[in-house]
Amino acid sequence: MNNLDMLANCGVSVAMGKTLDEVKVVCNDRCDTNDEGGVIRYLERYFEYNRVIK
């Protein structure tokens, strides 16, 4: 459960699509599974959003 503390206290935490509910609760955001391209799709949205904001 050390990982839950880390996820709850880091700046940006993202739960993968099929993760446990207790992980989803502490994360800031969620993304799709690896099979659905979750990481790359999340990063594309994240960087596009931050590019537009700045």
BELJOVEN-V286055 format. One record per helix or strand of 2 or more residues. SS is the DSSP state (2 for helix, 1 for strand). FROM is the first residue (numbers start at 1). TO is the last residue. If there is no record, write none. Layout:
ss:SS from:FROM to:TO
ss:SS from:FROM to:TO
//
This chain:
ss:2 from:2 to:9
ss:1 from:14 to:15
ss:2 from:21 to:26
ss:1 from:29 to:30
ss:2 from:34 to:36
ss:2 from:38 to:53
//
